[in-house]
Amino acid sequence: MKSGKEIGKILSSGNIPITELRASLIIDAKDGSHAMLLYLVE
């Protein structure tokens, strides 16, 4: 995430206006990532 913020700062330092969008991790209950996260938490 740190590198994404750095890239945003570099791009916004120019003369052209930008819109910066950030995404977060979405975990579905049927996804393997969800099962792994539950295993790690429990």
N, CA and C atoms as an extended XYZ file, in Angstrom:
126
Properties=species:S:1:pos:R:3:atomname:S:1:resname:S:1:resid:I:1 pbc="F F F"
N         0.809       -1.190        0.000 N   MET     1
C         0.000        0.000        0.000 CA  MET     1
C         0.852        1.254        0.000 C   MET     1
N         1.994        1.163        0.599 N   LYS     2
C         2.858        2.335        0.658 CA  LYS     2
C         3.255        2.776       -0.737 C   LYS     2
N         3.593        1.817       -1.605 N   SER     3
C         4.014        2.190       -2.956 CA  SER     3
C         2.870        2.822       -3.744 C   SER     3
N         1.638        2.369       -3.496 N   GLY     4
C         0.488        2.975       -4.169 CA  GLY     4
C         0.295        4.424       -3.767 C   GLY     4
N         0.520        4.720       -2.505 N   LYS     5
C         0.415        6.106       -2.046 CA  LYS     5
C         1.516        6.961       -2.656 C   LYS     5
N         2.714        6.395       -2.766 N   GLU     6
C         3.835        7.134       -3.365 CA  GLU     6
C         3.556        7.442       -4.832 C   GLU     6
N         3.006        6.479       -5.548 N   ILE     7
C         2.667        6.697       -6.956 CA  ILE     7
C         1.602        7.783       -7.073 C   ILE     7
N         0.617        7.763       -6.175 N   GLY     8
C        -0.414        8.800       -6.179 CA  GLY     8
C         0.160       10.176       -5.956 C   GLY     8
N         1.121       10.287       -5.051 N   LYS     9
C         1.764       11.586       -4.798 CA  LYS     9
C         2.540       12.058       -6.023 C   LYS     9
N         3.239       11.137       -6.664 N   ILE    10
C         4.022       11.499       -7.857 CA  ILE    10
C         3.097       11.969       -8.975 C   ILE    10
N         2.031       11.228       -9.220 N   LEU    11
C         1.110       11.599      -10.298 CA  LEU    11
C         0.387       12.906      -10.009 C   LEU    11
N         0.036       13.142       -8.742 N   SER    12
C        -0.699       14.364       -8.418 CA  SER    12
C         0.194       15.589       -8.344 C   SER    12
N         1.500       15.388       -8.363 N   SER    13
C         2.400       16.543       -8.300 CA  SER    13
C         2.544       17.250       -9.651 C   SER    13
N         2.016       16.659      -10.708 N   GLY    14
C         2.105       17.270      -12.036 CA  GLY    14
C         1.060       18.348      -12.240 C   GLY    14
N         0.999       18.864      -13.457 N   ASN    15
C         0.065       19.942      -13.796 CA  ASN    15
C        -1.322       19.453      -14.178 C   ASN    15
N        -1.451       18.154      -14.457 N   ILE    16
C        -2.732       17.597      -14.901 CA  ILE    16
C        -3.504       17.100      -13.676 C   ILE    16
N        -4.767       17.525      -13.508 N   PRO    17
C        -5.557       17.044      -12.377 CA  PRO    17
C        -5.830       15.546      -12.509 C   PRO    17
N        -5.779       14.838      -11.393 N   ILE    18
C        -6.046       13.399      -11.417 CA  ILE    18
C        -7.111       13.063      -10.383 C   ILE    18
N        -7.729       11.916      -10.557 N   THR    19
C        -8.632       11.339       -9.566 CA  THR    19
C        -8.011       10.029       -9.132 C   THR    19
N        -7.808        9.887       -7.850 N   GLU    20
C        -7.141        8.705       -7.319 CA  GLU    20
C        -8.182        7.781       -6.688 C   GLU    20
N        -8.210        6.540       -7.145 N   LEU    21
C        -9.125        5.535       -6.595 CA  LEU    21
C        -8.309        4.473       -5.875 C   LEU    21
N        -8.821        4.015       -4.767 N   ARG    22
C        -8.150        2.952       -4.017 CA  ARG    22
C        -9.115        1.800       -3.831 C   ARG    22
N        -8.589        0.609       -3.883 N   ALA    23
C        -9.413       -0.589       -3.727 CA  ALA    23
C        -9.039       -1.300       -2.428 C   ALA    23
N       -10.000       -1.987       -1.891 N   SER    24
C        -9.745       -2.796       -0.704 CA  SER    24
C        -9.991       -4.260       -1.044 C   SER    24
N        -9.575       -5.126       -0.177 N   LEU    25
C        -9.744       -6.548       -0.378 CA  LEU    25
C       -11.170       -6.938       -0.044 C   LEU    25
N       -11.815       -7.625       -0.973 N   ILE    26
C       -13.172       -8.113       -0.752 CA  ILE    26
C       -13.098       -9.632       -0.654 C   ILE    26
N       -13.549      -10.162        0.477 N   ILE    27
C       -13.497      -11.613        0.699 CA  ILE    27
C       -14.916      -12.145        0.708 C   ILE    27
N       -15.180      -13.097       -0.172 N   ASP    28
C       -16.478      -13.744       -0.269 CA  ASP    28
C       -16.504      -14.939        0.681 C   ASP    28
N       -17.646      -15.209        1.276 N   ALA    29
C       -17.765      -16.327        2.217 CA  ALA    29
C       -17.500      -17.669        1.547 C   ALA    29
N       -17.663      -17.745        0.240 N   LYS    30
C       -17.440      -19.000       -0.487 CA  LYS    30
C       -16.032      -19.074       -1.070 C   LYS    30
N       -15.243      -18.080       -0.817 N   ASP    31
C       -13.905      -17.985       -1.388 CA  ASP    31
C       -12.895      -18.721       -0.518 C   ASP    31
N       -11.836      -19.229       -1.124 N   GLY    32
C       -10.764      -19.887       -0.391 CA  GLY    32
C       -10.048      -18.931        0.537 C   GLY    32
N        -9.970      -17.668        0.164 N   SER    33
C        -9.331      -16.658        1.009 CA  SER    33
C       -10.079      -16.496        2.323 C   SER    33
N       -11.399      -16.617        2.272 N   HIS    34
C       -12.218      -16.499        3.477 CA  HIS    34
C       -11.890      -17.629        4.444 C   HIS    34
N       -11.797      -18.850        3.948 N   ALA    35
C       -11.487      -20.005        4.788 CA  ALA    35
C       -10.085      -19.866        5.393 C   ALA    35
N        -9.137      -19.405        4.609 N   MET    36
C        -7.773      -19.242        5.109 CA  MET    36
C        -7.727      -18.151        6.185 C   MET    36
N        -8.450      -17.059        5.978 N   LEU    37
C        -8.471      -15.984        6.959 CA  LEU    37
C        -9.097      -16.468        8.272 C   LEU    37
N       -10.184      -17.233        8.181 N   LEU    38
C       -10.798      -17.784        9.391 CA  LEU    38
C        -9.840      -18.703       10.127 C   LEU    38
N        -9.115      -19.528        9.381 N   TYR    39
C        -8.139      -20.437        9.989 CA  TYR    39
C        -7.056      -19.656       10.738 C   TYR    39
N        -6.576      -18.576       10.139 N   LEU    40
C        -5.536      -17.780       10.766 CA  LEU    40
C        -6.037      -17.055       12.022 C   LEU    40
N        -7.280      -16.602       11.986 N   VAL    41
C        -7.844      -15.852       13.096 CA  VAL    41
C        -8.178      -16.760       14.272 C   VAL    41
N        -8.685      -17.939       13.960 N   GLU    42
C        -9.076      -18.872       15.020 CA  GLU    42
C        -7.838      -19.478       15.585 C   GLU    42
